[in-house]
Amino acid sequence: MTAVIGSSEKTETRSMSEVWVVTLGHALTHWYPATFYVLLPLIGSEMGLTYGQIGMILTSQYIAGAISNLPGGMFVDSVGRKGLLMATSLFWIGVPYFIMGFSNAYWVIVTCSALIGIGNNLWHPTAIPWLGQRYPERKGLVMAWHGMGGNVGDALAPLAAGALITYMLLSWRQVMMINILPGVVMAILILWYLGKSTATPRKDGAPQLSAMEVLKSLPSLFRNKTLVFLSTSSAFRSMTQNGLMAFLPLYLAKEMGYSPWSVGLCMFLLQAAGFIAAPIAGHMSDKMGRRNVIMSSMIMTCAVLAFMIFAGRSPLFVAFIALLGFFLFAIRPVLQAWLLDATPKNLGGSAIGAMFGVQALGSAIGPFICGAIADKYGLLSTFWFLAVTIILANLLVFVMPTTPQEQKAKAA
């Protein structure tokens, strides 16, 4: 009996250590784009880009992600070596940013951004279902830790980029070149630490599917109403998030005259509030239900965006940034946990790929529309558009049919 208990404890400890490694890897997948957001005003100024052209750089990334996410998820479901896939994703994301640092051509920047969208889709369909399989009763909390890793990367990268430019007097090109190093180191760590553990047989009882079996299962997966509603709601939420991430730094730099360091600090506040909120929201969704947490967070996100608009260029605008991050980023892991609740375990990669593909469409549309609005009506007007998108996301959650998991929870 003692030996069995010891073995169980050892397995749980090992499992949690693997979660931290995956979470750290997730932080690096967000580190690169978070750095890029701070550098965008500098890139735009050097290359003489309009707001619409800046938005198109990000739109190309999300369009490529939308096209490749579902095939990427299907590929993940039919491959057992999850550690190798995560390491490949990190490498694929970092290299195009490195190439951007050498380029003077707008089309190269747009092309590299599209390549990043393709590489990034390998991470989430691999990591999120794997974590859900390891902790089936605590999906919300585990998704929140994973999501918090993304928030940490999003929070620290702007600070690092701002400091390198402001205090070490590096150019944006030099920052892009240096930036590849942490991703390469993390990819090697994942290959070494997770390579064997993620190649082991599944522990959730679901059989490993072949590529043909995954393909045959897609029609039934797409008939899942929860998948359709959550993916569409997530698309509008991503439209809000990515429009904000692209144009908030521009507003702070162009309209409020902030230095790169100050812009990075504001983006840190946005993300820091997010990684505080994520574990709280994830744990509450495990206890209180996914729907209640998501709707409350979306309502508060819309309200804070409205407060920011009325605050304008006052110091209150910056104060509301942190409050916005708390509610906006609390939603993401809960949506992912809800989707895994409602879809087959051995199709988790395809389900997450489908969700991320649809939300990539929203992410692609958001910066493009924000750029057009900013060029015509001014940067502050973009925040009105973003407030509308989060309202639409909330309405979809409100009208979504009750899932079997919710019915069981109510009965219990």
C-alpha positions in Angstrom: 0.0 0.0 0.0 2.8 2.4 0.9 4.5 1.7 -2.4 1.3 2.5 -4.3 0.8 5.7 -2.5 4.3 6.8 -3.1 4.1 6.0 -6.8 0.8 8.0 -7.1 2.4 11.0 -5.4 5.4 10.8 -7.7 3.2 10.7 -10.8 1.2 13.7 -9.7 4.4 15.7 -8.9 5.8 14.8 -12.3 2.6 15.7 -14.0 2.5 19.1 -12.4 6.1 19.8 -13.3 5.2 19.0 -16.9 2.4 21.5 -16.7 4.8 24.3 -15.6 7.1 23.4 -18.6 4.2 23.7 -21.0 3.1 26.9 -19.4 6.6 28.4 -19.8 6.6 27.3 -23.4 3.2 29.0 -23.9 4.7 32.2 -22.4 7.4 32.2 -25.2 4.7 31.8 -27.9 3.3 35.0 -26.6 6.6 36.7 -26.0 7.3 37.2 -29.7 4.0 38.9 -30.7 3.9 41.0 -27.5 7.4 42.4 -28.4 6.2 43.0 -31.9 3.2 45.1 -30.8 5.6 47.5 -29.0 7.8 47.7 -32.0 5.0 48.3 -34.5 4.9 52.1 -34.0 8.7 52.3 -34.7 8.3 50.0 -37.7 5.5 52.1 -39.1 7.4 55.3 -38.6 10.6 54.1 -40.3 8.7 52.5 -43.2 6.1 55.3 -43.6 3.1 53.0 -43.1 -0.5 54.1 -42.7 -2.6 52.7 -39.8 -4.3 50.5 -42.4 -1.0 49.0 -43.6 0.0 48.3 -40.0 -3.3 46.6 -39.4 -2.7 44.5 -42.6 0.5 43.1 -41.1 -1.4 41.5 -38.3 -4.4 40.6 -40.5 -2.1 38.5 -42.8 -0.9 36.6 -39.7 -4.5 35.8 -38.6 -5.7 34.9 -42.0 -2.9 32.3 -42.4 -3.8 31.0 -38.9 -7.5 30.7 -39.8 -6.7 28.7 -42.9 -4.1 26.4 -41.3 -5.6 25.9 -37.7 -8.0 23.1 -38.5 -5.5 21.1 -40.6 -3.0 21.7 -37.8 -5.4 20.4 -35.2 -6.2 17.3 -37.3 -2.5 16.6 -37.7 -2.0 16.9 -33.9 -4.8 14.4 -33.2 -3.1 11.8 -35.4 0.5 12.3 -34.0 1.7 11.1 -30.6 4.9 13.1 -30.2 3.4 16.2 -28.6 6.8 17.4 -27.2 8.2 17.5 -30.7 5.2 19.4 -32.0 5.4 22.0 -29.2 9.2 22.5 -29.9 8.6 22.8 -33.6 5.9 25.5 -33.0 8.2 27.6 -30.9 11.0 27.4 -33.5 8.6 28.2 -36.3 7.2 31.3 -34.5 10.6 32.8 -33.7 12.5 32.5 -37.0 10.2 34.8 -39.1 10.5 37.6 -36.5 14.3 37.1 -36.8 14.0 37.5 -40.6 12.0 40.7 -40.2 14.9 42.3 -38.4 16.9 42.2 -41.7 14.2 43.4 -44.0 13.4 46.8 -45.5 10.5 45.6 -47.6 6.9 45.8 -46.5 5.9 42.6 -48.4 8.6 40.6 -46.5 7.1 41.8 -43.2 3.6 40.8 -44.3 4.9 37.4 -45.5 6.8 36.6 -42.3 3.7 37.6 -40.3 1.7 35.0 -42.3 4.3 32.3 -41.6 4.0 33.1 -37.9 0.2 32.5 -38.1 0.9 29.0 -39.6 3.5 28.1 -37.0 1.5 29.3 -34.0 -1.4 27.0 -34.8 0.6 23.9 -33.8 1.0 25.0 -30.1 -2.6 25.4 -28.9 -4.1 22.2 -30.5 -1.2 20.3 -29.0 -0.8 21.7 -25.5 -4.5 22.5 -24.5 -6.0 19.0 -25.2 -3.0 17.4 -23.6 -3.4 19.3 -20.4 -7.2 18.6 -20.4 -6.4 14.9 -20.7 -4.1 15.0 -17.7 -6.6 16.9 -15.5 -10.1 16.0 -16.6 -11.8 17.3 -13.4 -9.8 20.5 -13.2 -9.8 21.7 -16.8 -10.7 25.3 -15.9 -7.9 25.7 -13.5 -5.3 24.0 -15.6 -6.3 25.9 -18.7 -6.0 29.0 -16.5 -2.4 28.2 -15.6 -1.6 27.6 -19.2 -3.3 30.8 -20.2 -1.5 32.7 -17.4 1.8 31.6 -19.1 0.6 33.5 -22.2 -0.2 36.5 -20.1 3.3 36.4 -18.5 4.9 36.4 -21.9 2.6 39.2 -23.0 3.3 41.2 -19.9 7.1 40.9 -19.7 8.0 41.2 -23.4 6.8 44.8 -23.8 8.8 45.8 -20.7 11.9 44.1 -22.0 11.5 45.6 -25.5 10.8 49.0 -24.1 13.8 48.9 -21.9 16.1 47.6 -24.7 15.1 50.5 -26.9 14.9 53.3 -24.3 17.9 52.5 -22.0 20.2 50.3 -24.1 19.5 52.4 -27.3 18.9 49.3 -29.5 17.0 49.6 -32.7 13.8 47.7 -33.3 15.8 45.5 -35.7 18.3 44.5 -33.1 15.6 43.7 -30.6 14.0 41.4 -33.2 17.3 39.6 -33.8 18.0 39.1 -30.1 14.5 37.9 -29.5 15.0 34.5 -31.1 17.3 33.3 -28.3 14.7 32.5 -25.5 12.5 30.6 -28.0 15.4 28.4 -29.1 16.4 27.6 -25.5 12.8 26.8 -24.6 12.3 24.5 -27.6 15.4 22.5 -26.6 14.1 22.3 -23.0 10.7 21.0 -24.2 12.3 18.4 -26.4 14.5 17.2 -23.5 11.9 17.3 -20.8 8.6 16.4 -22.5 9.8 14.3 -25.4 9.3 10.9 -23.6 6.3 11.8 -21.4 4.2 13.1 -24.3 4.9 10.0 -26.4 3.4 7.7 -23.8 -0.1 6.1 -24.4 -3.1 8.2 -23.6 -4.4 7.9 -20.0 -8.0 9.1 -20.6 -9.2 5.8 -22.2 -9.7 7.4 -25.7 -8.0 5.6 -28.5 -5.4 7.3 -30.7 -6.9 8.0 -34.0 -5.3 7.7 -37.4 -5.4 10.6 -39.9 -8.3 9.0 -41.8 -10.3 8.4 -38.7 -9.9 12.0 -37.7 -11.0 13.1 -41.1 -14.1 10.9 -40.9 -15.0 12.3 -37.5 -15.1 15.9 -38.6 -18.7 16.1 -39.8 -20.1 15.0 -36.4 -17.7 17.4 -34.7 -19.0 20.3 -36.8 -22.6 19.4 -35.9 -21.7 20.1 -32.2 -23.6 23.3 -31.4 -21.4 24.1 -28.4 -18.4 24.1 -30.8 -20.1 26.4 -33.2 -21.4 28.9 -30.6 -18.2 29.0 -28.6 -16.0 29.4 -31.6 -18.1 32.3 -33.0 -18.1 34.0 -29.6 -14.4 33.4 -29.3 -13.9 35.1 -32.7 -15.6 38.3 -31.5 -13.6 38.2 -28.3 -10.4 37.8 -30.3 -11.4 40.7 -32.5 -11.6 42.8 -29.3 -8.3 41.5 -27.9 -6.2 41.7 -31.0 -7.6 45.0 -32.1 -6.7 46.3 -28.6 -3.2 44.8 -28.6 -2.4 46.4 -32.0 -3.9 49.9 -31.5 -3.5 50.6 -27.8 0.3 50.9 -28.2 -0.3 53.2 -31.2 -2.7 55.4 -29.2 -0.3 55.6 -26.3 2.6 56.5 -28.6 0.9 58.8 -31.1 -1.9 60.5 -29.1 -0.5 60.5 -25.6 3.2 60.9 -26.5 4.5 58.0 -24.5 8.0 56.6 -24.9 8.6 52.9 -25.8 9.4 52.2 -22.2 6.1 53.8 -21.0 4.1 52.0 -23.7 5.7 48.7 -22.6 4.8 49.5 -19.0 1.2 50.1 -19.9 1.0 46.8 -21.9 2.6 45.1 -18.9 -0.3 46.4 -16.7 -2.8 45.1 -19.1 -1.3 41.6 -19.1 -0.3 41.5 -15.4 -4.0 42.0 -14.5 -4.8 39.2 -16.9 -2.5 36.6 -15.3 -3.9 37.4 -11.9 -7.4 37.0 -13.2 -6.9 33.7 -15.2 -6.4 31.2 -12.2 -9.3 32.9 -10.4 -11.6 32.6 -13.4 -10.5 29.1 -14.2 -11.1 27.8 -10.6 -14.5 29.6 -10.4 -15.6 28.1 -13.7 -14.8 24.6 -12.3 -17.0 25.3 -9.3 -19.7 27.7 -10.6 -20.0 26.8 -14.3 -18.3 28.2 -17.4 -21.2 30.3 -18.7 -21.6 32.5 -15.6 -17.9 33.4 -15.5 -17.7 34.2 -19.2 -20.8 36.4 -19.3 -19.7 38.4 -16.2 -16.2 39.0 -17.6 -17.5 40.1 -21.0 -20.0 42.5 -19.5 -17.2 44.1 -17.4 -14.9 44.2 -20.4 -17.4 46.2 -22.4 -18.0 48.6 -19.4 -14.3 49.3 -18.9 -13.8 50.0 -22.7 -16.6 52.6 -22.5 -14.9 54.2 -19.4 -11.6 54.3 -21.4 -13.2 56.1 -24.3 -14.7 58.8 -22.0 -11.4 59.1 -20.1 -9.6 60.1 -23.4 -6.1 61.4 -22.8 -6.4 61.7 -19.1 -4.4 59.7 -16.5 -7.6 57.7 -15.9 -7.1 56.1 -19.3 -4.0 54.3 -18.1 -5.7 53.3 -14.8 -8.5 51.6 -16.8 -6.0 49.6 -18.8 -5.2 47.3 -15.9 -8.8 46.8 -15.1 -9.5 46.0 -18.7 -6.9 43.3 -18.7 -8.3 41.7 -15.6 -11.7 40.9 -17.2 -10.6 40.5 -20.9 -8.0 37.8 -20.3 -10.0 35.9 -17.7 -12.3 34.7 -20.4 -9.8 32.8 -22.6 -9.0 29.7 -20.5 -12.7 29.2 -19.6 -13.7 29.1 -23.2 -11.1 26.5 -23.9 -12.1 24.4 -20.9 -15.8 24.6 -21.9 -15.0 23.4 -25.4 -13.0 20.4 -24.1 -15.9 19.5 -21.9 -18.3 19.3 -24.9 -16.1 17.5 -27.5 -14.7 14.0 -27.8 -11.4 13.5 -25.9 -9.5 12.1 -28.9 -10.6 15.0 -31.1 -9.4 17.7 -28.7 -6.7 18.9 -31.2 -9.3 19.2 -34.0 -11.8 21.0 -31.7 -9.2 23.5 -30.5 -7.9 23.9 -34.1 -11.5 24.7 -35.3 -12.0 27.2 -32.5 -8.7 28.9 -33.1 -9.3 28.9 -36.8 -12.6 30.7 -36.4 -11.2 33.1 -33.8 -8.2 33.8 -36.2 -10.8 35.1 -38.7 -12.0 37.5 -36.0 -8.4 38.4 -35.2 -7.7 39.1 -38.9 -10.7 41.3 -39.3 -10.2 43.3 -36.1 -6.9 45.1 -36.9 -7.9 45.7 -40.5 -11.2 47.4 -39.5 -9.5 49.2 -36.6 -6.9 50.6 -39.0 -9.6 51.8 -41.4 -11.5 53.5 -38.6 -8.4 55.1 -37.2 -7.3 56.5 -40.6 -10.8 58.1 -41.1 -12.0 59.0 -37.6 -8.9 58.9 -35.3 -7.4 56.3 -33.0 -9.8 56.8 -30.1 -12.7 55.8 -32.4 -11.4 52.2 -32.6 -12.3 51.6 -29.0 -16.0 52.1 -29.8 -15.7 49.3 -32.4 -14.0 47.0 -29.9 -16.7 47.6 -27.3 -19.3 46.5 -29.8 -17.4 43.3 -30.7 -17.3 42.2 -27.0 -21.0 42.8 -26.7 -21.7 40.5 -29.7 -19.4 37.8 -28.1 -21.5 38.0 -24.9 -24.8 37.7 -26.7 -23.7 34.5 -28.4 -22.8 33.0 -25.0 -26.2 34.1 -23.6 -28.2 32.4 -26.3 -26.1 29.2 -26.4 -28.0 26.0 -25.7 -27.5 24.3 -22.3 -24.8 21.6 -22.6 -25.1 18.1 -21.1 -22.3 19.1 -18.7 -24.3 22.1 -17.4 -27.4 19.9 -17.0 -25.4 17.4 -14.9 -24.0 20.2 -12.8 -27.5 21.6 -12.1 -28.8 18.1 -11.2 -25.9 17.6 -8.8 
